[in-house]
Amino acid sequence: MAIKPGDYVGSDDNEATMTVVEIVDDKALCRWFVDGDVDGDELEAWLPIASLTVL
């Protein structure tokens, strides 16, 4: 299954549920909330698509 913007993903390196915002080449821009708290800080990072699993 191909990962696409809007998917919820996880990785072995990050226990948070992340949202894919954008895909460029072999990387996905992912956003997630620290400690899963939607009132907390939101983080984002470009992660290798190969390290992600669709939830």
C-alpha distance matrix in Angstrom:
0.0 3.8 6.5 9.3 12.9 13.8 11.0 12.7 12.0 14.1 15.3 17.9 20.3 20.4 20.7 20.4 17.7 16.8 15.9 14.2 17.0 16.4 14.5 16.9 16.3 14.7 15.6 14.7 17.7 17.4 20.1 21.4 24.8 27.0 27.4 25.2 28.3 27.7 31.4 30.9 29.9 26.6 25.2 22.7 21.6 19.6 17.2 15.4 11.6 11.6 13.6 11.3 9.4 8.0 11.0
3.8 0.0 3.8 6.4 10.1 11.9 9.7 12.1 11.4 13.9 15.0 18.0 19.8 19.7 20.6 19.9 17.3 15.6 14.2 11.8 14.1 13.0 10.9 13.2 12.8 11.5 12.5 11.6 14.7 15.1 18.1 19.9 23.5 25.9 26.8 24.7 27.6 26.8 30.3 29.6 28.3 24.8 23.2 20.4 19.1 16.7 14.9 13.1 9.3 10.3 12.6 10.4 9.7 8.6 12.1
6.5 3.8 0.0 3.8 7.1 8.8 6.7 9.0 8.4 11.3 12.7 16.1 17.4 16.9 17.9 16.8 14.1 12.1 10.6 8.1 10.6 10.0 8.5 11.5 11.9 10.5 10.3 8.6 11.3 11.4 14.3 16.2 19.9 22.3 23.4 21.3 24.2 23.2 26.7 26.0 24.6 21.0 19.4 16.7 15.7 13.7 12.1 11.1 7.5 9.6 11.0 8.3 8.2 6.8 10.3
9.3 6.4 3.8 0.0 3.8 6.3 5.9 9.2 9.9 13.3 15.2 18.8 19.6 18.6 19.6 17.8 14.9 12.3 9.7 6.8 8.3 7.6 7.0 10.5 11.9 11.7 10.9 8.5 10.4 10.9 13.5 15.9 19.5 22.3 23.8 21.5 23.8 22.3 25.6 25.2 23.8 20.1 18.9 16.0 15.5 13.7 13.2 12.9 9.8 12.7 14.0 11.2 11.3 9.3 12.1
12.9 10.1 7.1 3.8 0.0 3.8 5.6 8.8 10.3 13.7 15.9 19.7 20.0 18.4 19.3 16.9 14.0 11.0 7.7 4.9 5.0 5.4 6.8 10.5 13.0 13.2 11.5 8.3 8.7 9.1 11.0 13.7 17.1 20.3 22.1 19.7 21.6 19.7 22.8 22.5 21.0 17.3 16.4 13.7 13.9 12.8 13.1 14.0 11.6 15.0 15.6 12.7 13.2 11.2 13.2
13.8 11.9 8.8 6.3 3.8 0.0 3.8 6.6 9.4 13.0 15.9 19.6 20.1 18.0 18.2 15.4 12.1 9.7 6.1 5.3 6.2 8.4 10.4 14.1 16.6 16.4 14.5 10.9 10.7 9.6 10.5 12.3 15.4 18.8 20.3 17.4 19.1 17.1 20.3 20.6 19.6 16.1 16.0 14.0 15.0 14.8 15.0 16.2 13.8 16.9 16.9 13.5 13.3 10.5 11.5
11.0 9.7 6.7 5.9 5.6 3.8 0.0 3.8 6.2 10.0 13.0 16.7 17.7 15.8 15.8 13.5 10.1 8.3 5.8 5.5 8.2 10.1 11.0 14.8 16.6 15.6 13.9 10.6 11.2 9.6 10.9 12.1 15.3 18.3 19.3 16.5 18.9 17.5 21.1 21.0 20.2 16.9 16.4 14.5 15.1 14.6 13.9 14.6 11.9 14.4 14.2 10.6 9.7 6.8 7.9
12.7 12.1 9.0 9.2 8.8 6.6 3.8 0.0 3.8 7.1 10.7 14.2 15.2 12.9 12.3 10.1 6.4 5.5 4.7 6.4 9.7 12.2 13.3 16.9 18.6 17.0 14.9 11.6 11.8 9.1 9.7 9.8 12.7 15.4 15.9 13.1 15.8 15.0 18.7 18.5 18.0 15.0 14.6 13.5 14.3 14.6 13.5 14.7 12.5 14.5 13.4 9.6 8.5 6.0 5.7
12.0 11.4 8.4 9.9 10.3 9.4 6.2 3.8 0.0 3.8 7.0 10.6 11.8 10.1 10.0 8.7 5.9 5.2 6.2 7.1 10.9 12.6 12.9 16.1 17.3 15.0 13.0 10.2 11.1 8.5 9.9 9.9 13.0 15.1 15.5 13.4 16.7 16.5 20.1 19.2 18.4 15.5 14.3 12.9 12.9 12.9 11.0 11.9 9.9 11.4 9.8 6.1 5.3 4.4 5.2
14.1 13.9 11.3 13.3 13.7 13.0 10.0 7.1 3.8 0.0 3.8 7.1 8.5 6.9 6.7 6.6 5.4 6.1 8.8 10.0 13.6 15.2 15.3 18.0 18.9 16.1 14.0 11.8 12.6 9.7 10.9 10.1 12.7 13.8 13.7 12.4 16.1 16.8 20.1 18.8 18.1 15.6 14.1 13.2 12.9 13.2 10.7 11.7 10.6 11.2 8.5 5.6 5.3 6.6 6.6
15.3 15.0 12.7 15.2 15.9 15.9 13.0 10.7 7.0 3.8 0.0 3.8 5.3 5.4 6.7 8.1 8.5 8.8 11.6 12.1 15.5 16.5 16.0 18.0 18.3 15.1 13.2 12.0 13.2 10.9 12.6 12.0 14.5 14.8 14.9 14.5 18.2 19.3 22.3 20.4 19.3 17.0 14.8 13.8 12.6 12.6 9.4 9.9 9.7 9.4 5.9 4.9 6.1 9.0 9.8
17.9 18.0 16.1 18.8 19.7 19.6 16.7 14.2 10.6 7.1 3.8 0.0 3.8 5.7 6.8 9.7 11.1 12.0 15.2 15.8 19.1 20.0 19.3 21.0 20.9 17.4 15.8 15.2 16.4 14.2 15.6 14.6 16.6 16.1 15.6 15.9 19.6 21.4 24.1 21.9 21.0 19.2 16.9 16.3 14.9 15.0 11.8 12.0 12.3 11.1 7.4 7.9 8.8 12.1 12.5
20.3 19.8 17.4 19.6 20.0 20.1 17.7 15.2 11.8 8.5 5.3 3.8 0.0 3.8 6.7 9.2 11.4 11.8 15.0 15.7 18.5 19.4 18.9 20.3 20.5 17.2 15.0 14.5 15.1 13.0 14.2 13.2 15.0 14.0 14.1 15.1 18.5 20.3 22.6 20.0 18.6 17.1 14.4 14.0 12.4 13.0 10.2 11.3 12.7 12.2 8.3 9.3 11.3 14.3 14.8
20.4 19.7 16.9 18.6 18.4 18.0 15.8 12.9 10.1 6.9 5.4 5.7 3.8 0.0 3.8 5.5 8.2 8.8 12.4 13.8 16.5 18.1 18.4 20.2 21.2 18.2 15.5 14.1 13.9 11.1 11.4 9.8 11.3 10.5 10.5 11.3 14.7 16.5 18.9 16.4 15.3 13.8 11.7 11.8 11.2 12.7 10.6 12.5 13.5 13.8 10.1 9.7 11.2 13.4 13.3
20.7 20.6 17.9 19.6 19.3 18.2 15.8 12.3 10.0 6.7 6.7 6.8 6.7 3.8 0.0 3.8 6.7 8.9 12.7 14.9 17.9 20.0 20.5 22.9 23.9 21.0 18.4 16.5 16.3 13.0 12.6 10.2 10.9 10.2 9.0 9.3 13.0 15.1 17.8 15.8 15.6 14.4 13.2 13.9 14.1 15.8 13.8 15.6 15.8 16.1 12.5 11.3 11.5 13.1 11.9
20.4 19.9 16.8 17.8 16.9 15.4 13.5 10.1 8.7 6.6 8.1 9.7 9.2 5.5 3.8 0.0 3.8 6.0 9.7 12.4 15.1 17.7 18.9 21.5 23.1 20.6 17.7 15.2 14.3 10.6 9.6 6.7 7.5 7.8 7.2 6.4 10.1 11.7 14.6 12.9 12.7 11.2 10.6 11.5 12.6 14.7 13.4 15.7 15.7 16.8 13.6 11.6 11.9 12.5 11.1
17.7 17.3 14.1 14.9 14.0 12.1 10.1 6.4 5.9 5.4 8.5 11.1 11.4 8.2 6.7 3.8 0.0 3.8 6.9 10.0 12.9 15.7 17.0 20.1 21.8 19.6 16.9 13.9 13.3 9.6 8.7 6.5 8.3 10.0 9.8 7.6 11.0 11.5 15.0 14.1 14.0 11.9 11.6 11.9 13.1 14.7 13.4 15.5 14.6 16.1 13.5 10.6 10.2 9.7 8.1
16.8 15.6 12.1 12.3 11.0 9.7 8.3 5.5 5.2 6.1 8.8 12.0 11.8 8.8 8.9 6.0 3.8 0.0 3.8 6.6 9.3 12.1 13.6 16.6 18.7 16.8 13.8 10.6 9.6 5.9 5.4 4.7 8.0 10.4 11.5 9.5 12.3 12.0 15.3 14.2 13.3 10.3 9.5 8.8 10.0 11.4 10.7 13.2 12.4 14.6 12.4 9.5 10.1 9.6 9.3
15.9 14.2 10.6 9.7 7.7 6.1 5.8 4.7 6.2 8.8 11.6 15.2 15.0 12.4 12.7 9.7 6.9 3.8 0.0 3.8 6.2 9.4 11.5 14.8 17.3 16.1 13.2 9.6 8.4 5.4 5.3 6.5 9.8 12.9 14.5 12.0 14.2 12.8 16.1 15.6 14.5 11.1 10.6 9.3 10.7 11.6 11.6 13.8 12.5 15.3 14.0 10.8 11.3 9.8 10.1
14.2 11.8 8.1 6.8 4.9 5.3 5.5 6.4 7.1 10.0 12.1 15.8 15.7 13.8 14.9 12.4 10.0 6.6 3.8 0.0 3.8 5.9 7.7 11.2 13.7 12.8 10.1 6.3 5.8 4.5 6.6 9.2 12.9 15.7 17.6 15.5 17.7 16.3 19.4 18.6 17.0 13.3 12.1 9.6 9.9 9.6 9.7 11.5 9.9 13.3 12.8 9.9 11.0 9.8 11.4
17.0 14.1 10.6 8.3 5.0 6.2 8.2 9.7 10.9 13.6 15.5 19.1 18.5 16.5 17.9 15.1 12.9 9.3 6.2 3.8 0.0 3.8 7.2 10.3 13.5 13.7 10.8 7.3 5.4 5.7 7.0 10.4 13.7 16.8 19.3 17.2 18.8 16.8 19.4 18.8 16.8 13.0 12.0 9.2 10.0 9.8 11.3 13.3 12.3 15.9 15.7 13.3 14.7 13.4 15.0
16.4 13.0 10.0 7.6 5.4 8.4 10.1 12.2 12.6 15.2 16.5 20.0 19.4 18.1 20.0 17.7 15.7 12.1 9.4 5.9 3.8 0.0 3.8 6.7 10.1 10.9 8.5 5.7 5.1 7.5 9.9 13.5 17.0 19.7 22.3 20.6 22.3 20.4 23.0 22.1 19.7 16.0 14.4 11.0 10.6 9.0 10.6 12.0 11.0 14.7 15.3 13.5 15.4 14.5 16.8
14.5 10.9 8.5 7.0 6.8 10.4 11.0 13.3 12.9 15.3 16.0 19.3 18.9 18.4 20.5 18.9 17.0 13.6 11.5 7.7 7.2 3.8 0.0 3.8 6.6 7.4 5.9 4.5 6.3 9.1 12.4 15.8 19.4 21.9 24.2 22.7 24.8 23.4 26.1 24.9 22.5 18.8 16.7 13.1 11.6 8.9 9.6 9.8 8.5 12.1 13.5 12.2 14.3 14.0 17.0
16.9 13.2 11.5 10.5 10.5 14.1 14.8 16.9 16.1 18.0 18.0 21.0 20.3 20.2 22.9 21.5 20.1 16.6 14.8 11.2 10.3 6.7 3.8 0.0 3.8 6.1 5.5 6.4 8.1 11.6 14.9 18.4 22.0 24.0 26.6 25.5 27.6 26.2 28.7 27.2 24.5 20.9 18.3 14.6 12.5 9.2 10.3 9.9 9.6 12.8 14.6 14.3 16.9 17.1 20.3
16.3 12.8 11.9 11.9 13.0 16.6 16.6 18.6 17.3 18.9 18.3 20.9 20.5 21.2 23.9 23.1 21.8 18.7 17.3 13.7 13.5 10.1 6.6 3.8 0.0 3.8 5.7 8.2 10.9 14.1 17.7 20.9 24.5 26.4 28.7 27.7 30.1 29.1 31.7 30.1 27.3 23.8 21.0 17.3 14.6 11.0 11.0 9.3 9.0 11.4 13.9 14.3 16.9 17.6 21.1
14.7 11.5 10.5 11.7 13.2 16.4 15.6 17.0 15.0 16.1 15.1 17.4 17.2 18.2 21.0 20.6 19.6 16.8 16.1 12.8 13.7 10.9 7.4 6.1 3.8 0.0 3.8 7.0 10.4 12.8 16.6 19.4 23.0 24.5 26.5 25.8 28.5 27.9 30.6 28.8 26.2 22.8 19.9 16.3 13.4 9.7 8.5 6.0 5.7 7.7 10.3 11.1 13.9 15.3 18.8
15.6 12.5 10.3 10.9 11.5 14.5 13.9 14.9 13.0 14.0 13.2 15.8 15.0 15.5 18.4 17.7 16.9 13.8 13.2 10.1 10.8 8.5 5.9 5.5 5.7 3.8 0.0 3.8 6.7 9.3 13.0 15.9 19.5 21.0 23.2 22.5 25.1 24.4 27.0 25.1 22.5 19.1 16.1 12.5 9.6 5.9 5.3 4.5 5.2 8.3 9.5 9.8 13.1 14.3 17.5
14.7 11.6 8.6 8.5 8.3 10.9 10.6 11.6 10.2 11.8 12.0 15.2 14.5 14.1 16.5 15.2 13.9 10.6 9.6 6.3 7.3 5.7 4.5 6.4 8.2 7.0 3.8 0.0 3.8 6.0 9.7 12.7 16.4 18.4 20.6 19.5 22.0 21.1 23.8 22.2 19.7 16.2 13.6 10.1 8.1 5.4 5.3 6.3 5.8 9.6 9.9 8.8 11.7 12.2 14.9
17.7 14.7 11.3 10.4 8.7 10.7 11.2 11.8 11.1 12.6 13.2 16.4 15.1 13.9 16.3 14.3 13.3 9.6 8.4 5.8 5.4 5.1 6.3 8.1 10.9 10.4 6.7 3.8 0.0 3.8 6.9 10.4 13.9 16.0 18.7 17.6 19.6 18.4 20.8 19.2 16.5 12.9 10.4 6.8 5.6 4.4 6.4 9.0 9.3 12.9 12.5 11.2 13.9 14.0 16.1
17.4 15.1 11.4 10.9 9.1 9.6 9.6 9.1 8.5 9.7 10.9 14.2 13.0 11.1 13.0 10.6 9.6 5.9 5.4 4.5 5.7 7.5 9.1 11.6 14.1 12.8 9.3 6.0 3.8 0.0 3.8 6.8 10.5 12.7 15.2 13.9 16.1 15.2 17.8 16.2 14.0 10.4 8.2 5.4 5.5 6.3 7.1 10.1 10.1 13.3 11.9 10.0 12.2 12.2 13.5
20.1 18.1 14.3 13.5 11.0 10.5 10.9 9.7 9.9 10.9 12.6 15.6 14.2 11.4 12.6 9.6 8.7 5.4 5.3 6.6 7.0 9.9 12.4 14.9 17.7 16.6 13.0 9.7 6.9 3.8 0.0 3.8 7.1 9.8 12.5 11.2 12.8 11.6 14.0 12.6 10.5 6.8 5.6 4.2 6.8 9.1 10.3 13.6 13.7 16.7 14.9 12.8 14.4 14.1 14.5
21.4 19.9 16.2 15.9 13.7 12.3 12.1 9.8 9.9 10.1 12.0 14.6 13.2 9.8 10.2 6.7 6.5 4.7 6.5 9.2 10.4 13.5 15.8 18.4 20.9 19.4 15.9 12.7 10.4 6.8 3.8 0.0 3.8 6.6 8.9 7.4 9.3 8.8 11.5 9.9 8.6 5.6 5.5 6.4 9.1 11.9 12.3 15.6 15.7 18.1 15.7 13.5 14.6 14.3 13.8
24.8 23.5 19.9 19.5 17.1 15.4 15.3 12.7 13.0 12.7 14.5 16.6 15.0 11.3 10.9 7.5 8.3 8.0 9.8 12.9 13.7 17.0 19.4 22.0 24.5 23.0 19.5 16.4 13.9 10.5 7.1 3.8 0.0 3.8 6.2 5.0 5.9 5.9 8.1 6.3 5.8 4.4 6.1 8.8 11.8 15.0 15.6 19.0 19.3 21.6 18.8 16.8 17.6 17.3 16.2
27.0 25.9 22.3 22.3 20.3 18.8 18.3 15.4 15.1 13.8 14.8 16.1 14.0 10.5 10.2 7.8 10.0 10.4 12.9 15.7 16.8 19.7 21.9 24.0 26.4 24.5 21.0 18.4 16.0 12.7 9.8 6.6 3.8 0.0 3.8 5.4 6.2 8.0 9.1 6.0 5.6 6.2 6.9 10.2 12.7 16.1 16.5 19.9 20.8 22.5 19.4 17.9 19.0 19.4 18.2
27.4 26.8 23.4 23.8 22.1 20.3 19.3 15.9 15.5 13.7 14.9 15.6 14.1 10.5 9.0 7.2 9.8 11.5 14.5 17.6 19.3 22.3 24.2 26.6 28.7 26.5 23.2 20.6 18.7 15.2 12.5 8.9 6.2 3.8 0.0 3.8 5.4 8.6 10.0 7.7 8.8 9.7 10.6 13.5 15.7 18.8 18.6 21.6 22.2 23.5 20.1 18.6 19.1 19.4 17.6
25.2 24.7 21.3 21.5 19.7 17.4 16.5 13.1 13.4 12.4 14.5 15.9 15.1 11.3 9.3 6.4 7.6 9.5 12.0 15.5 17.2 20.6 22.7 25.5 27.7 25.8 22.5 19.5 17.6 13.9 11.2 7.4 5.0 5.4 3.8 0.0 3.8 6.3 8.8 7.9 9.4 9.3 10.8 13.3 15.8 18.7 18.4 21.3 21.3 22.9 19.8 17.6 17.6 17.2 15.2
28.3 27.6 24.2 23.8 21.6 19.1 18.9 15.8 16.7 16.1 18.2 19.6 18.5 14.7 13.0 10.1 11.0 12.3 14.2 17.7 18.8 22.3 24.8 27.6 30.1 28.5 25.1 22.0 19.6 16.1 12.8 9.3 5.9 6.2 5.4 3.8 0.0 3.8 5.3 5.2 7.9 9.0 11.6 14.6 17.6 20.8 21.1 24.3 24.4 26.2 23.3 21.0 21.1 20.5 18.4
27.7 26.8 23.2 22.3 19.7 17.1 17.5 15.0 16.5 16.8 19.3 21.4 20.3 16.5 15.1 11.7 11.5 12.0 12.8 16.3 16.8 20.4 23.4 26.2 29.1 27.9 24.4 21.1 18.4 15.2 11.6 8.8 5.9 8.0 8.6 6.3 3.8 0.0 3.8 5.4 7.7 7.9 11.2 13.8 17.2 20.3 21.1 24.3 24.2 26.5 23.9 21.4 21.5 20.4 18.5
31.4 30.3 26.7 25.6 22.8 20.3 21.1 18.7 20.1 20.1 22.3 24.1 22.6 18.9 17.8 14.6 15.0 15.3 16.1 19.4 19.4 23.0 26.1 28.7 31.7 30.6 27.0 23.8 20.8 17.8 14.0 11.5 8.1 9.1 10.0 8.8 5.3 3.8 0.0 3.8 6.9 8.7 12.3 15.5 19.0 22.4 23.5 27.0 27.2 29.5 26.9 24.6 25.0 24.0 22.2
30.9 29.6 26.0 25.2 22.5 20.6 21.0 18.5 19.2 18.8 20.4 21.9 20.0 16.4 15.8 12.9 14.1 14.2 15.6 18.6 18.8 22.1 24.9 27.2 30.1 28.8 25.1 22.2 19.2 16.2 12.6 9.9 6.3 6.0 7.7 7.9 5.2 5.4 3.8 0.0 3.8 6.5 9.6 13.2 16.5 20.1 21.2 24.8 25.4 27.7 24.8 23.0 23.8 23.4 21.9
29.9 28.3 24.6 23.8 21.0 19.6 20.2 18.0 18.4 18.1 19.3 21.0 18.6 15.3 15.6 12.7 14.0 13.3 14.5 17.0 16.8 19.7 22.5 24.5 27.3 26.2 22.5 19.7 16.5 14.0 10.5 8.6 5.8 5.6 8.8 9.4 7.9 7.7 6.9 3.8 0.0 3.8 6.5 10.1 13.4 17.1 18.6 22.3 23.4 25.8 23.1 21.5 22.9 22.8 21.9
26.6 24.8 21.0 20.1 17.3 16.1 16.9 15.0 15.5 15.6 17.0 19.2 17.1 13.8 14.4 11.2 11.9 10.3 11.1 13.3 13.0 16.0 18.8 20.9 23.8 22.8 19.1 16.2 12.9 10.4 6.8 5.6 4.4 6.2 9.7 9.3 9.0 7.9 8.7 6.5 3.8 0.0 3.8 6.9 10.5 14.0 15.6 19.3 20.1 22.8 20.3 18.6 20.1 19.9 19.3
25.2 23.2 19.4 18.9 16.4 16.0 16.4 14.6 14.3 14.1 14.8 16.9 14.4 11.7 13.2 10.6 11.6 9.5 10.6 12.1 12.0 14.4 16.7 18.3 21.0 19.9 16.1 13.6 10.4 8.2 5.6 5.5 6.1 6.9 10.6 10.8 11.6 11.2 12.3 9.6 6.5 3.8 0.0 3.8 7.0 10.6 12.3 16.1 17.3 19.9 17.5 16.3 18.4 18.7 18.8
22.7 20.4 16.7 16.0 13.7 14.0 14.5 13.5 12.9 13.2 13.8 16.3 14.0 11.8 13.9 11.5 11.9 8.8 9.3 9.6 9.2 11.0 13.1 14.6 17.3 16.3 12.5 10.1 6.8 5.4 4.2 6.4 8.8 10.2 13.5 13.3 14.6 13.8 15.5 13.2 10.1 6.9 3.8 0.0 3.8 7.2 9.3 13.1 14.3 17.2 15.3 14.2 16.7 17.1 17.9
21.6 19.1 15.7 15.5 13.9 15.0 15.1 14.3 12.9 12.9 12.6 14.9 12.4 11.2 14.1 12.6 13.1 10.0 10.7 9.9 10.0 10.6 11.6 12.5 14.6 13.4 9.6 8.1 5.6 5.5 6.8 9.1 11.8 12.7 15.7 15.8 17.6 17.2 19.0 16.5 13.4 10.5 7.0 3.8 0.0 3.8 6.1 9.9 11.8 14.5 12.8 12.5 15.6 16.6 18.1
19.6 16.7 13.7 13.7 12.8 14.8 14.6 14.6 12.9 13.2 12.6 15.0 13.0 12.7 15.8 14.7 14.7 11.4 11.6 9.6 9.8 9.0 8.9 9.2 11.0 9.7 5.9 5.4 4.4 6.3 9.1 11.9 15.0 16.1 18.8 18.7 20.8 20.3 22.4 20.1 17.1 14.0 10.6 7.2 3.8 0.0 3.8 6.9 9.0 12.0 11.1 11.2 14.6 15.9 18.0
17.2 14.9 12.1 13.2 13.1 15.0 13.9 13.5 11.0 10.7 9.4 11.8 10.2 10.6 13.8 13.4 13.4 10.7 11.6 9.7 11.3 10.6 9.6 10.3 11.0 8.5 5.3 5.3 6.4 7.1 10.3 12.3 15.6 16.5 18.6 18.4 21.1 21.1 23.5 21.2 18.6 15.6 12.3 9.3 6.1 3.8 0.0 3.8 6.2 8.6 7.3 7.9 11.6 13.5 15.8
15.4 13.1 11.1 12.9 14.0 16.2 14.6 14.7 11.9 11.7 9.9 12.0 11.3 12.5 15.6 15.7 15.5 13.2 13.8 11.5 13.3 12.0 9.8 9.9 9.3 6.0 4.5 6.3 9.0 10.1 13.6 15.6 19.0 19.9 21.6 21.3 24.3 24.3 27.0 24.8 22.3 19.3 16.1 13.1 9.9 6.9 3.8 0.0 3.8 5.4 5.5 7.2 10.9 13.2 16.1
11.6 9.3 7.5 9.8 11.6 13.8 11.9 12.5 9.9 10.6 9.7 12.3 12.7 13.5 15.8 15.7 14.6 12.4 12.5 9.9 12.3 11.0 8.5 9.6 9.0 5.7 5.2 5.8 9.3 10.1 13.7 15.7 19.3 20.8 22.2 21.3 24.4 24.2 27.2 25.4 23.4 20.1 17.3 14.3 11.8 9.0 6.2 3.8 0.0 3.8 5.4 5.4 8.4 10.2 13.6
11.6 10.3 9.6 12.7 15.0 16.9 14.4 14.5 11.4 11.2 9.4 11.1 12.2 13.8 16.1 16.8 16.1 14.6 15.3 13.3 15.9 14.7 12.1 12.8 11.4 7.7 8.3 9.6 12.9 13.3 16.7 18.1 21.6 22.5 23.5 22.9 26.2 26.5 29.5 27.7 25.8 22.8 19.9 17.2 14.5 12.0 8.6 5.4 3.8 0.0 3.8 5.6 8.1 10.9 14.2
13.6 12.6 11.0 14.0 15.6 16.9 14.2 13.4 9.8 8.5 5.9 7.4 8.3 10.1 12.5 13.6 13.5 12.4 14.0 12.8 15.7 15.3 13.5 14.6 13.9 10.3 9.5 9.9 12.5 11.9 14.9 15.7 18.8 19.4 20.1 19.8 23.3 23.9 26.9 24.8 23.1 20.3 17.5 15.3 12.8 11.1 7.3 5.5 5.4 3.8 0.0 3.8 7.0 10.3 12.9
11.3 10.4 8.3 11.2 12.7 13.5 10.6 9.6 6.1 5.6 4.9 7.9 9.3 9.7 11.3 11.6 10.6 9.5 10.8 9.9 13.3 13.5 12.2 14.3 14.3 11.1 9.8 8.8 11.2 10.0 12.8 13.5 16.8 17.9 18.6 17.6 21.0 21.4 24.6 23.0 21.5 18.6 16.3 14.2 12.5 11.2 7.9 7.2 5.4 5.6 3.8 0.0 3.8 6.7 9.3
9.4 9.7 8.2 11.3 13.2 13.3 9.7 8.5 5.3 5.3 6.1 8.8 11.3 11.2 11.5 11.9 10.2 10.1 11.3 11.0 14.7 15.4 14.3 16.9 16.9 13.9 13.1 11.7 13.9 12.2 14.4 14.6 17.6 19.0 19.1 17.6 21.1 21.5 25.0 23.8 22.9 20.1 18.4 16.7 15.6 14.6 11.6 10.9 8.4 8.1 7.0 3.8 0.0 3.8 6.2
8.0 8.6 6.8 9.3 11.2 10.5 6.8 6.0 4.4 6.6 9.0 12.1 14.3 13.4 13.1 12.5 9.7 9.6 9.8 9.8 13.4 14.5 14.0 17.1 17.6 15.3 14.3 12.2 14.0 12.2 14.1 14.3 17.3 19.4 19.4 17.2 20.5 20.4 24.0 23.4 22.8 19.9 18.7 17.1 16.6 15.9 13.5 13.2 10.2 10.9 10.3 6.7 3.8 0.0 3.8
11.0 12.1 10.3 12.1 13.2 11.5 7.9 5.7 5.2 6.6 9.8 12.5 14.8 13.3 11.9 11.1 8.1 9.3 10.1 11.4 15.0 16.8 17.0 20.3 21.1 18.8 17.5 14.9 16.1 13.5 14.5 13.8 16.2 18.2 17.6 15.2 18.4 18.5 22.2 21.9 21.9 19.3 18.8 17.9 18.1 18.0 15.8 16.1 13.6 14.2 12.9 9.3 6.2 3.8 0.0
